[in-house]
């Protein structure tokens, strides 16, 4: 595939993520997506058991697809499957925050630098600018914290899909769900969301100007600020 063809494919994949309508998924993947949304939103609390039979009854399916869905969630780090006890939502821990976010800072930095240095980056800019403009609007509303986090999640998927590196897309995709619960902690306050949107606006400028080093630095700072805020929130929760 030529570089221009690869860029076009990346832009098309990125656009598809923002298009209305569900992506084609298997039944276990659909169930896993529903359960993941509950876990990342806090509807299923850390440590809570996910009852296989209850999920099967709710979705009107056999236990086979549910079992496979839970294996997918285990792979994403959202549940742990214990012998004779079934699936349990993983606990949020400070060591895991540090590990995941340090990895994400490095990978997001590489991803965003690559996008900024891509000669065909202007294909992505209209989508990126529209999403960041939405973030700026949400950051001004203290009641829209959940919407802000969901938009950040969508933005990261957009950028990951636009990367030319297949390996980078695969690794970041695997980390996405696992990171979302911590991102909610890291963006829990209005002050943090306002700080976050400044980083996103800075990234748009870096990509528009083709400044890869600036894009990488901005991405790393954005992720590490979220890491530190999530750790602080967990420390507060542990101290109660």
FIKOLZA-1660 file (N, C-alpha, C; in steps of 0.1 Angstrom, whole numbers, plus 5000, padded with zeros to 4 digits):
% residues 240
   i   px   py   pz ch aa at
   1 5008 4988 5000  A  X  N
   1 5000 5000 5000  A  X CA
   1 5009 5012 5000  A  X  C
   2 5006 5022 4991  A  X  N
   2 5014 5035 4991  A  X CA
   2 5011 5043 5003  A  X  C
   3 5020 5053 5006  A  X  N
   3 5018 5062 5017  A  X CA
   3 5005 5069 5016  A  X  C
   4 5001 5074 5004  A  X  N
   4 4989 5081 5003  A  X CA
   4 4977 5072 5005  A  X  C
   5 4978 5060 5000  A  X  N
   5 4967 5050 5002  A  X CA
   5 4965 5047 5017  A  X  C
   6 4977 5046 5024  A  X  N
   6 4976 5043 5038  A  X CA
   6 4970 5055 5046  A  X  C
   7 4974 5067 5042  A  X  N
   7 4968 5078 5049  A  X CA
   7 4953 5079 5046  A  X  C
   8 4949 5076 5034  A  X  N
   8 4934 5077 5031  A  X CA
   8 4927 5066 5039  A  X  C
   9 4933 5054 5040  A  X  N
   9 4927 5044 5048  A  X CA
   9 4925 5048 5062  A  X  C
  10 4936 5054 5068  A  X  N
  10 4936 5058 5082  A  X CA
  10 4925 5069 5084  A  X  C
  11 4924 5078 5075  A  X  N
  11 4914 5089 5076  A  X CA
  11 4900 5083 5075  A  X  C
  12 4898 5073 5066  A  X  N
  12 4885 5067 5065  A  X CA
  12 4881 5059 5078  A  X  C
  13 4891 5052 5083  A  X  N
  13 4889 5045 5096  A  X CA
  13 4885 5054 5107  A  X  C
  14 4892 5065 5107  A  X  N
  14 4889 5075 5118  A  X CA
  14 4875 5081 5116  A  X  C
  15 4871 5084 5104  A  X  N
  15 4858 5089 5102  A  X CA
  15 4847 5079 5105  A  X  C
  16 4850 5067 5103  A  X  N
  16 4840 5056 5106  A  X CA
  16 4837 5056 5121  A  X  C
  17 4847 5059 5129  A  X  N
  17 4845 5058 5143  A  X CA
  17 4835 5069 5148  A  X  C
  18 4834 5080 5141  A  X  N
  18 4825 5090 5144  A  X CA
  18 4812 5090 5137  A  X  C
  19 4811 5080 5128  A  X  N
  19 4798 5079 5120  A  X CA
  19 4788 5073 5128  A  X  C
  20 4775 5076 5126  A  X  N
  20 4764 5070 5133  A  X CA
  20 4762 5055 5130  A  X  C
  21 4757 5048 5139  A  X  N
  21 4754 5034 5137  A  X CA
  21 4765 5025 5142  A  X  C
  22 4761 5013 5147  A  X  N
  22 4771 5004 5154  A  X CA
  22 4780 4997 5144  A  X  C
  23 4792 4994 5148  A  X  N
  23 4801 4986 5140  A  X CA
  23 4797 4972 5141  A  X  C
  24 4800 4964 5131  A  X  N
  24 4797 4950 5130  A  X CA
  24 4804 4943 5141  A  X  C
  25 4797 4936 5150  A  X  N
  25 4803 4929 5162  A  X CA
  25 4797 4915 5163  A  X  C
  26 4804 4906 5168  A  X  N
  26 4799 4893 5172  A  X CA
  26 4790 4894 5184  A  X  C
  27 4782 4884 5187  A  X  N
  27 4773 4885 5199  A  X CA
  27 4781 4886 5212  A  X  C
  28 4792 4879 5214  A  X  N
  28 4800 4881 5226  A  X CA
  28 4806 4895 5227  A  X  C
  29 4810 4900 5215  A  X  N
  29 4816 4914 5215  A  X CA
  29 4805 4924 5219  A  X  C
  30 4793 4922 5214  A  X  N
  30 4782 4931 5218  A  X CA
  30 4779 4931 5233  A  X  C
  31 4779 4919 5238  A  X  N
  31 4776 4917 5253  A  X CA
  31 4788 4924 5261  A  X  C
  32 4800 4921 5256  A  X  N
  32 4812 4926 5263  A  X CA
  32 4812 4942 5263  A  X  C
  33 4807 4947 5252  A  X  N
  33 4807 4962 5251  A  X CA
  33 4797 4968 5261  A  X  C
  34 4785 4961 5262  A  X  N
  34 4775 4966 5272  A  X CA
  34 4780 4965 5286  A  X  C
  35 4786 4953 5289  A  X  N
  35 4792 4952 5303  A  X CA
  35 4803 4961 5306  A  X  C
  36 4812 4963 5296  A  X  N
  36 4823 4973 5297  A  X CA
  36 4818 4987 5300  A  X  C
  37 4807 4991 5293  A  X  N
  37 4802 5004 5296  A  X CA
  37 4797 5005 5310  A  X  C
  38 4791 4995 5315  A  X  N
  38 4786 4995 5329  A  X CA
  38 4798 4996 5339  A  X  C
  39 4808 4988 5336  A  X  N
  39 4820 4988 5345  A  X CA
  39 4827 5002 5345  A  X  C
  40 4829 5007 5333  A  X  N
  40 4836 5020 5332  A  X CA
  40 4828 5032 5337  A  X  C
  41 4815 5030 5337  A  X  N
  41 4806 5041 5343  A  X CA
  41 4805 5040 5358  A  X  C
  42 4809 5029 5363  A  X  N
  42 4807 5027 5378  A  X CA
  42 4794 5020 5382  A  X  C
  43 4786 5016 5372  A  X  N
  43 4774 5009 5375  A  X CA
  43 4777 4995 5381  A  X  C
  44 4788 4989 5376  A  X  N
  44 4793 4977 5383  A  X CA
  44 4806 4982 5391  A  X  C
  45 4805 4981 5404  A  X  N
  45 4816 4986 5413  A  X CA
  45 4828 4977 5413  A  X  C
  46 4840 4982 5416  A  X  N
  46 4851 4974 5417  A  X CA
  46 4849 4963 5428  A  X  C
  47 4853 4951 5425  A  X  N
  47 4851 4939 5434  A  X CA
  47 4837 4932 5432  A  X  C
  48 4828 4938 5425  A  X  N
  48 4815 4932 5423  A  X CA
  48 4815 4920 5414  A  X  C
  49 4808 4910 5417  A  X  N
  49 4807 4898 5408  A  X CA
  49 4798 4901 5397  A  X  C
  50 4801 4896 5385  A  X  N
  50 4792 4897 5373  A  X CA
  50 4787 4883 5372  A  X  C
  51 4774 4881 5375  A  X  N
  51 4768 4868 5375  A  X CA
  51 4764 4863 5360  A  X  C
  52 4771 4853 5356  A  X  N
  52 4769 4848 5343  A  X CA
  52 4755 4844 5339  A  X  C
  53 4748 4838 5348  A  X  N
  53 4734 4834 5345  A  X CA
  53 4725 4846 5344  A  X  C
  54 4727 4856 5353  A  X  N
  54 4719 4868 5353  A  X CA
  54 4721 4875 5340  A  X  C
  55 4733 4876 5335  A  X  N
  55 4736 4883 5322  A  X CA
  55 4730 4876 5311  A  X  C
  56 4731 4862 5311  A  X  N
  56 4725 4854 5300  A  X CA
  56 4710 4856 5300  A  X  C
  57 4704 4857 5311  A  X  N
  57 4689 4859 5312  A  X CA
  57 4685 4873 5307  A  X  C
  58 4693 4883 5310  A  X  N
  58 4690 4897 5306  A  X CA
  58 4691 4898 5291  A  X  C
  59 4701 4892 5285  A  X  N
  59 4703 4893 5271  A  X CA
  59 4696 4882 5263  A  X  C
  60 4689 4873 5270  A  X  N
  60 4682 4862 5264  A  X CA
  60 4691 4854 5255  A  X  C
  61 4702 4850 5260  A  X  N
  61 4712 4842 5253  A  X CA
  61 4716 4830 5262  A  X  C
  62 4723 4821 5256  A  X  N
  62 4728 4810 5264  A  X CA
  62 4741 4815 5272  A  X  C
  63 4746 4807 5280  A  X  N
  63 4757 4811 5288  A  X CA
  63 4770 4811 5280  A  X  C
  64 4770 4804 5269  A  X  N
  64 4783 4804 5261  A  X CA
  64 4787 4818 5256  A  X  C
  65 4779 4826 5250  A  X  N
  65 4783 4839 5245  A  X CA
  65 4787 4848 5257  A  X  C
  66 4780 4846 5268  A  X  N
  66 4783 4854 5280  A  X CA
  66 4797 4851 5285  A  X  C
  67 4800 4838 5286  A  X  N
  67 4813 4833 5290  A  X CA
  67 4824 4839 5281  A  X  C
  68 4822 4839 5268  A  X  N
  68 4832 4845 5259  A  X CA
  68 4833 4860 5261  A  X  C
  69 4822 4866 5263  A  X  N
  69 4822 4881 5266  A  X CA
  69 4831 4884 5278  A  X  C
  70 4829 4876 5289  A  X  N
  70 4837 4878 5301  A  X CA
  70 4852 4876 5299  A  X  C
  71 4855 4866 5290  A  X  N
  71 4869 4864 5286  A  X CA
  71 4875 4876 5279  A  X  C
  72 4867 4882 5271  A  X  N
  72 4871 4894 5264  A  X CA
  72 4874 4906 5274  A  X  C
  73 4865 4907 5284  A  X  N
  73 4866 4917 5294  A  X CA
  73 4879 4914 5303  A  X  C
  74 4881 4901 5305  A  X  N
  74 4893 4898 5313  A  X CA
  74 4906 4902 5305  A  X  C
  75 4906 4900 5292  A  X  N
  75 4917 4904 5284  A  X CA
  75 4919 4919 5284  A  X  C
  76 4908 4926 5286  A  X  N
  76 4909 4941 5287  A  X CA
  76 4912 4946 5301  A  X  C
  77 4913 4936 5310  A  X  N
  77 4917 4940 5324  A  X CA
  77 4905 4945 5332  A  X  C
  78 4893 4943 5327  A  X  N
  78 4881 4949 5335  A  X CA
  78 4876 4939 5345  A  X  C
  79 4877 4926 5342  A  X  N
  79 4873 4916 5352  A  X CA
  79 4884 4906 5354  A  X  C
  80 4883 4899 5365  A  X  N
  80 4891 4887 5368  A  X CA
  80 4882 4875 5369  A  X  C
  81 4885 4864 5362  A  X  N
  81 4877 4852 5363  A  X CA
  81 4884 4842 5373  A  X  C
  82 4876 4839 5383  A  X  N
  82 4881 4831 5394  A  X CA
  82 4875 4817 5394  A  X  C
  83 4883 4807 5397  A  X  N
  83 4878 4794 5397  A  X CA
  83 4866 4792 5407  A  X  C
  84 4855 4786 5402  A  X  N
  84 4843 4784 5411  A  X CA
  84 4837 4796 5416  A  X  C
  85 4841 4808 5412  A  X  N
  85 4835 4820 5417  A  X CA
  85 4830 4829 5406  A  X  C
  86 4835 4826 5394  A  X  N
  86 4830 4834 5382  A  X CA
  86 4838 4847 5380  A  X  C
  87 4832 4857 5374  A  X  N
  87 4839 4869 5370  A  X CA
  87 4837 4880 5381  A  X  C
  88 4847 4887 5384  A  X  N
  88 4847 4898 5394  A  X CA
  88 4853 4911 5388  A  X  C
  89 4847 4922 5389  A  X  N
  89 4852 4935 5384  A  X CA
  89 4865 4938 5391  A  X  C
  90 4876 4941 5384  A  X  N
  90 4889 4943 5390  A  X CA
  90 4888 4956 5398  A  X  C
  91 4896 4956 5409  A  X  N
  91 4898 4968 5417  A  X CA
  91 4907 4979 5411  A  X  C
  92 4904 4991 5414  A  X  N
  92 4912 5002 5409  A  X CA
  92 4924 5004 5419  A  X  C
  93 4936 5004 5414  A  X  N
  93 4948 5004 5423  A  X CA
  93 4958 5015 5418  A  X  C
  94 4965 5021 5427  A  X  N
  94 4975 5031 5424  A  X CA
  94 4986 5025 5415  A  X  C
  95 4992 5014 5419  A  X  N
  95 5002 5008 5410  A  X CA
  95 4998 5006 5396  A  X  C
  96 4985 5002 5394  A  X  N
  96 4980 4999 5380  A  X CA
  96 4979 5013 5373  A  X  C
  97 4974 5023 5380  A  X  N
  97 4973 5036 5374  A  X CA
  97 4987 5041 5368  A  X  C
  98 4997 5040 5377  A  X  N
  98 5011 5044 5373  A  X CA
  98 5015 5036 5361  A  X  C
  99 5013 5023 5361  A  X  N
  99 5018 5014 5350  A  X CA
  99 5011 5018 5337  A  X  C
 100 4998 5018 5338  A  X  N
 100 4990 5020 5325  A  X CA
 100 4993 5034 5320  A  X  C
 101 4992 5044 5328  A  X  N
 101 4994 5058 5323  A  X CA
 101 5008 5061 5318  A  X  C
 102 5018 5055 5325  A  X  N
 102 5031 5057 5320  A  X CA
 102 5033 5051 5306  A  X  C
 103 5027 5039 5304  A  X  N
 103 5028 5033 5291  A  X CA
 103 5020 5042 5280  A  X  C
 104 5008 5046 5284  A  X  N
 104 5000 5054 5275  A  X CA
 104 5006 5067 5272  A  X  C
 105 5013 5073 5281  A  X  N
 105 5020 5086 5278  A  X CA
 105 5030 5084 5267  A  X  C
 106 5038 5074 5268  A  X  N
 106 5048 5071 5258  A  X CA
 106 5042 5068 5244  A  X  C
 107 5032 5059 5245  A  X  N
 107 5025 5055 5232  A  X CA
 107 5017 5066 5226  A  X  C
 108 5010 5073 5234  A  X  N
 108 5002 5085 5228  A  X CA
 108 5011 5095 5223  A  X  C
 109 5023 5097 5229  A  X  N
 109 5033 5107 5224  A  X CA
 109 5038 5102 5210  A  X  C
 110 5041 5090 5209  A  X  N
 110 5045 5084 5196  A  X CA
 110 5034 5086 5185  A  X  C
 111 5022 5082 5189  A  X  N
 111 5011 5083 5180  A  X CA
 111 5008 5097 5175  A  X  C
 112 5008 5107 5184  A  X  N
 112 5004 5120 5181  A  X CA
 112 5016 5127 5173  A  X  C
 113 5028 5123 5176  A  X  N
 113 5040 5128 5168  A  X CA
 113 5039 5123 5154  A  X  C
 114 5036 5110 5152  A  X  N
 114 5035 5105 5139  A  X CA
 114 5024 5112 5131  A  X  C
 115 5012 5115 5137  A  X  N
 115 5001 5121 5130  A  X CA
 115 5006 5136 5126  A  X  C
 116 5012 5143 5135  A  X  N
 116 5016 5156 5133  A  X CA
 116 5026 5157 5121  A  X  C
 117 5035 5147 5120  A  X  N
 117 5045 5147 5110  A  X CA
 117 5040 5140 5097  A  X  C
 118 5028 5135 5096  A  X  N
 118 5022 5129 5084  A  X CA
 118 5019 5140 5074  A  X  C
 119 5024 5140 5062  A  X  N
 119 5021 5150 5052  A  X CA
 119 5007 5151 5048  A  X  C
 120 4999 5140 5051  A  X  N
 120 4985 5140 5048  A  X CA
 120 4976 5142 5060  A  X  C
 121 4982 5148 5071  A  X  N
 121 4975 5150 5083  A  X CA
 121 4962 5159 5082  A  X  C
 122 4962 5168 5071  A  X  N
 122 4951 5177 5070  A  X CA
 122 4938 5170 5067  A  X  C
 123 4939 5157 5063  A  X  N
 123 4926 5149 5061  A  X CA
 123 4919 5147 5074  A  X  C
 124 4927 5146 5085  A  X  N
 124 4921 5144 5098  A  X CA
 124 4917 5156 5105  A  X  C
 125 4923 5168 5102  A  X  N
 125 4921 5180 5110  A  X CA
 125 4906 5184 5112  A  X  C
 126 4898 5184 5101  A  X  N
 126 4884 5188 5104  A  X CA
 126 4877 5180 5114  A  X  C
 127 4879 5167 5114  A  X  N
 127 4873 5158 5125  A  X CA
 127 4879 5161 5139  A  X  C
 128 4892 5163 5139  A  X  N
 128 4899 5166 5152  A  X CA
 128 4894 5179 5157  A  X  C
 129 4894 5189 5149  A  X  N
 129 4890 5203 5154  A  X CA
 129 4876 5203 5159  A  X  C
 130 4867 5196 5152  A  X  N
 130 4853 5195 5156  A  X CA
 130 4851 5189 5170  A  X  C
 131 4858 5178 5172  A  X  N
 131 4858 5171 5185  A  X CA
 131 4864 5179 5196  A  X  C
 132 4875 5186 5193  A  X  N
 132 4881 5194 5204  A  X CA
 132 4873 5206 5207  A  X  C
 133 4866 5212 5197  A  X  N
 133 4857 5223 5199  A  X CA
 133 4845 5218 5209  A  X  C
 134 4840 5206 5206  A  X  N
 134 4830 5200 5215  A  X CA
 134 4836 5199 5229  A  X  C
 135 4848 5194 5231  A  X  N
 135 4854 5193 5244  A  X CA
 135 4855 5207 5251  A  X  C
 136 4858 5217 5244  A  X  N
 136 4859 5230 5250  A  X CA
 136 4845 5235 5255  A  X  C
 137 4835 5231 5247  A  X  N
 137 4822 5235 5251  A  X CA
 137 4818 5227 5264  A  X  C
 138 4821 5214 5264  A  X  N
 138 4817 5206 5276  A  X CA
 138 4825 5210 5288  A  X  C
 139 4837 5214 5286  A  X  N
 139 4846 5218 5298  A  X CA
 139 4840 5230 5305  A  X  C
 140 4832 5238 5298  A  X  N
 140 4826 5250 5305  A  X CA
 140 4813 5247 5313  A  X  C
 141 4809 5235 5312  A  X  N
 141 4796 5231 5319  A  X CA
 141 4800 5221 5330  A  X  C
 142 4799 5225 5342  A  X  N
 142 4803 5216 5353  A  X CA
 142 4795 5203 5354  A  X  C
 143 4783 5203 5348  A  X  N
 143 4774 5191 5349  A  X CA
 143 4776 5181 5338  A  X  C
 144 4786 5184 5329  A  X  N
 144 4788 5175 5317  A  X CA
 144 4801 5167 5318  A  X  C
 145 4805 5164 5330  A  X  N
 145 4817 5157 5332  A  X CA
 145 4818 5143 5325  A  X  C
 146 4807 5136 5326  A  X  N
 146 4806 5122 5319  A  X CA
 146 4807 5124 5304  A  X  C
 147 4801 5134 5299  A  X  N
 147 4801 5136 5284  A  X CA
 147 4815 5140 5280  A  X  C
 148 4822 5148 5288  A  X  N
 148 4836 5152 5285  A  X CA
 148 4845 5139 5284  A  X  C
 149 4843 5131 5294  A  X  N
 149 4852 5118 5294  A  X CA
 149 4849 5110 5282  A  X  C
 150 4836 5108 5278  A  X  N
 150 4832 5100 5266  A  X CA
 150 4838 5107 5254  A  X  C
 151 4838 5120 5253  A  X  N
 151 4844 5127 5241  A  X CA
 151 4859 5125 5240  A  X  C
 152 4866 5125 5252  A  X  N
 152 4880 5122 5252  A  X CA
 152 4883 5108 5247  A  X  C
 153 4875 5099 5252  A  X  N
 153 4876 5085 5248  A  X CA
 153 4875 5084 5232  A  X  C
 154 4865 5091 5227  A  X  N
 154 4862 5090 5213  A  X CA
 154 4874 5097 5205  A  X  C
 155 4879 5108 5210  A  X  N
 155 4890 5115 5204  A  X CA
 155 4902 5106 5203  A  X  C
 156 4905 5099 5214  A  X  N
 156 4917 5090 5214  A  X CA
 156 4915 5078 5204  A  X  C
 157 4903 5073 5203  A  X  N
 157 4900 5063 5193  A  X CA
 157 4902 5069 5179  A  X  C
 158 4898 5081 5177  A  X  N
 158 4900 5088 5164  A  X CA
 158 4915 5089 5160  A  X  C
 159 4923 5093 5170  A  X  N
 159 4937 5095 5167  A  X CA
 159 4944 5081 5165  A  X  C
 160 4940 5072 5173  A  X  N
 160 4946 5058 5172  A  X CA
 160 4943 5052 5158  A  X  C
 161 4930 5054 5154  A  X  N
 161 4927 5049 5141  A  X CA
 161 4934 5055 5130  A  X  C
 162 4938 5068 5132  A  X  N
 162 4945 5076 5121  A  X CA
 162 4960 5073 5121  A  X  C
 163 4965 5066 5131  A  X  N
 163 4979 5063 5131  A  X CA
 163 4983 5053 5120  A  X  C
 164 4995 5055 5113  A  X  N
 164 4999 5046 5103  A  X CA
 164 5004 5033 5108  A  X  C
 165 5008 5032 5121  A  X  N
 165 5014 5021 5127  A  X CA
 165 5003 5010 5132  A  X  C
 166 5003 4999 5126  A  X  N
 166 4994 4989 5129  A  X CA
 166 4996 4984 5143  A  X  C
 167 5009 4982 5147  A  X  N
 167 5012 4977 5161  A  X CA
 167 5007 4987 5171  A  X  C
 168 5009 5000 5169  A  X  N
 168 5006 5010 5178  A  X CA
 168 4990 5011 5180  A  X  C
 169 4983 5009 5169  A  X  N
 169 4969 5009 5169  A  X CA
 169 4964 4997 5178  A  X  C
 170 4970 4985 5176  A  X  N
 170 4966 4973 5183  A  X CA
 170 4968 4975 5198  A  X  C
 171 4980 4980 5202  A  X  N
 171 4983 4981 5216  A  X CA
 171 4974 4991 5223  A  X  C
 172 4973 5003 5217  A  X  N
 172 4965 5014 5222  A  X CA
 172 4950 5009 5223  A  X  C
 173 4945 5002 5213  A  X  N
 173 4932 4997 5213  A  X CA
 173 4929 4988 5225  A  X  C
 174 4939 4979 5228  A  X  N
 174 4938 4970 5239  A  X CA
 174 4938 4977 5253  A  X  C
 175 4944 4989 5254  A  X  N
 175 4945 4996 5266  A  X CA
 175 4933 5005 5268  A  X  C
 176 4925 5008 5258  A  X  N
 176 4915 5018 5258  A  X CA
 176 4905 5016 5269  A  X  C
 177 4898 5004 5270  A  X  N
 177 4888 5002 5280  A  X CA
 177 4894 5002 5294  A  X  C
 178 4905 4995 5295  A  X  N
 178 4912 4994 5308  A  X CA
 178 4915 5008 5314  A  X  C
 179 4918 5018 5305  A  X  N
 179 4921 5031 5309  A  X CA
 179 4909 5040 5313  A  X  C
 180 4898 5037 5307  A  X  N
 180 4886 5046 5308  A  X CA
 180 4882 5048 5323  A  X  C
 181 4882 5038 5331  A  X  N
 181 4878 5040 5345  A  X CA
 181 4887 5050 5352  A  X  C
 182 4900 5049 5350  A  X  N
 182 4910 5058 5356  A  X CA
 182 4908 5072 5350  A  X  C
 183 4905 5073 5337  A  X  N
 183 4904 5086 5331  A  X CA
 183 4892 5093 5337  A  X  C
 184 4882 5086 5341  A  X  N
 184 4870 5092 5348  A  X CA
 184 4875 5099 5361  A  X  C
 185 4884 5092 5368  A  X  N
 185 4889 5097 5381  A  X CA
 185 4898 5109 5378  A  X  C
 186 4906 5108 5367  A  X  N
 186 4916 5118 5364  A  X CA
 186 4909 5131 5359  A  X  C
 187 4897 5130 5354  A  X  N
 187 4889 5141 5348  A  X CA
 187 4877 5144 5356  A  X  C
 188 4877 5141 5369  A  X  N
 188 4865 5141 5377  A  X CA
 188 4861 5156 5381  A  X  C
 189 4871 5165 5381  A  X  N
 189 4868 5179 5385  A  X CA
 189 4867 5188 5374  A  X  C
 190 4860 5199 5375  A  X  N
 190 4859 5209 5365  A  X CA
 190 4873 5215 5362  A  X  C
 191 4880 5217 5372  A  X  N
 191 4894 5223 5371  A  X CA
 191 4902 5214 5362  A  X  C
 192 4902 5201 5364  A  X  N
 192 4910 5191 5356  A  X CA
 192 4905 5191 5341  A  X  C
 193 4892 5192 5339  A  X  N
 193 4887 5192 5326  A  X CA
 193 4891 5205 5318  A  X  C
 194 4892 5216 5325  A  X  N
 194 4896 5228 5319  A  X CA
 194 4911 5227 5315  A  X  C
 195 4919 5221 5324  A  X  N
 195 4933 5219 5322  A  X CA
 195 4935 5210 5310  A  X  C
 196 4927 5199 5309  A  X  N
 196 4928 5189 5299  A  X CA
 196 4925 5195 5285  A  X  C
 197 4914 5204 5284  A  X  N
 197 4911 5209 5271  A  X CA
 197 4922 5218 5266  A  X  C
 198 4929 5225 5274  A  X  N
 198 4941 5233 5270  A  X CA
 198 4951 5224 5263  A  X  C
 199 4953 5212 5268  A  X  N
 199 4963 5203 5262  A  X CA
 199 4958 5199 5248  A  X  C
 200 4945 5196 5247  A  X  N
 200 4939 5192 5234  A  X CA
 200 4939 5203 5224  A  X  C
 201 4937 5215 5228  A  X  N
 201 4938 5227 5219  A  X CA
 201 4953 5229 5214  A  X  C
 202 4962 5226 5223  A  X  N
 202 4976 5227 5220  A  X CA
 202 4980 5216 5210  A  X  C
 203 4974 5204 5211  A  X  N
 203 4977 5194 5202  A  X CA
 203 4972 5197 5188  A  X  C
 204 4960 5203 5187  A  X  N
 204 4955 5207 5174  A  X CA
 204 4964 5217 5167  A  X  C
 205 4969 5226 5175  A  X  N
 205 4979 5236 5169  A  X CA
 205 4992 5229 5164  A  X  C
 206 4996 5219 5172  A  X  N
 206 5009 5212 5168  A  X CA
 206 5007 5204 5156  A  X  C
 207 4995 5197 5155  A  X  N
 207 4992 5189 5143  A  X CA
 207 4990 5198 5131  A  X  C
 208 4983 5209 5132  A  X  N
 208 4981 5218 5121  A  X CA
 208 4994 5223 5115  A  X  C
 209 5004 5226 5125  A  X  N
 209 5016 5232 5120  A  X CA
 209 5027 5221 5116  A  X  C
 210 5024 5208 5119  A  X  N
 210 5033 5198 5116  A  X CA
 210 5044 5196 5125  A  X  C
 211 5042 5201 5138  A  X  N
 211 5053 5201 5148  A  X CA
 211 5052 5188 5156  A  X  C
 212 5059 5178 5152  A  X  N
 212 5058 5165 5158  A  X CA
 212 5063 5165 5173  A  X  C
 213 5074 5172 5175  A  X  N
 213 5080 5172 5189  A  X CA
 213 5070 5179 5198  A  X  C
 214 5064 5189 5194  A  X  N
 214 5054 5196 5202  A  X CA
 214 5042 5187 5205  A  X  C
 215 5037 5180 5195  A  X  N
 215 5026 5171 5196  A  X CA
 215 5029 5160 5206  A  X  C
 216 5041 5155 5205  A  X  N
 216 5045 5144 5214  A  X CA
 216 5046 5149 5229  A  X  C
 217 5052 5161 5230  A  X  N
 217 5053 5166 5244  A  X CA
 217 5039 5169 5250  A  X  C
 218 5030 5174 5242  A  X  N
 218 5017 5178 5246  A  X CA
 218 5009 5165 5250  A  X  C
 219 5010 5155 5242  A  X  N
 219 5003 5142 5245  A  X CA
 219 5008 5136 5258  A  X  C
 220 5021 5136 5260  A  X  N
 220 5027 5130 5272  A  X CA
 220 5022 5138 5285  A  X  C
 221 5022 5151 5284  A  X  N
 221 5018 5159 5295  A  X CA
 221 5003 5157 5298  A  X  C
 222 4995 5156 5288  A  X  N
 222 4981 5154 5290  A  X CA
 222 4978 5141 5297  A  X  C
 223 4985 5130 5293  A  X  N
 223 4983 5117 5300  A  X CA
 223 4988 5117 5314  A  X  C
 224 5000 5123 5316  A  X  N
 224 5006 5123 5329  A  X CA
 224 4998 5131 5339  A  X  C
 225 4992 5142 5335  A  X  N
 225 4984 5150 5343  A  X CA
 225 4972 5142 5348  A  X  C
 226 4966 5135 5339  A  X  N
 226 4955 5126 5342  A  X CA
 226 4959 5115 5352  A  X  C
 227 4970 5110 5350  A  X  N
 227 4976 5100 5359  A  X CA
 227 4977 5105 5373  A  X  C
 228 4983 5117 5374  A  X  N
 228 4985 5123 5388  A  X CA
 228 4972 5126 5394  A  X  C
 229 4962 5131 5387  A  X  N
 229 4949 5134 5393  A  X CA
 229 4942 5121 5397  A  X  C
 230 4943 5110 5389  A  X  N
 230 4936 5098 5393  A  X CA
 230 4943 5092 5405  A  X  C
 231 4956 5093 5406  A  X  N
 231 4963 5088 5418  A  X CA
 231 4958 5096 5431  A  X  C
 232 4957 5109 5429  A  X  N
 232 4953 5117 5440  A  X CA
 232 4939 5114 5445  A  X  C
 233 4930 5111 5435  A  X  N
 233 4916 5107 5438  A  X CA
 233 4916 5094 5445  A  X  C
 234 4924 5084 5441  A  X  N
 234 4924 5071 5447  A  X CA
 234 4929 5072 5462  A  X  C
 235 4939 5080 5464  A  X  N
 235 4945 5082 5477  A  X CA
 235 4934 5088 5486  A  X  C
 236 4926 5098 5481  A  X  N
 236 4915 5103 5489  A  X CA
 236 4905 5093 5493  A  X  C
 237 4902 5084 5483  A  X  N
 237 4892 5073 5486  A  X CA
 237 4897 5063 5496  A  X  C
 238 4910 5060 5495  A  X  N
 238 4916 5051 5504  A  X CA
 238 4917 5057 5518  A  X  C
 239 4918 5070 5519  A  X  N
 239 4919 5076 5532  A  X CA
 239 4906 5078 5540  A  X  C
 240 4895 5075 5533  A  X  N
 240 4882 5076 5539  A  X CA
 240 4879 5065 5549  A  X  C
% end
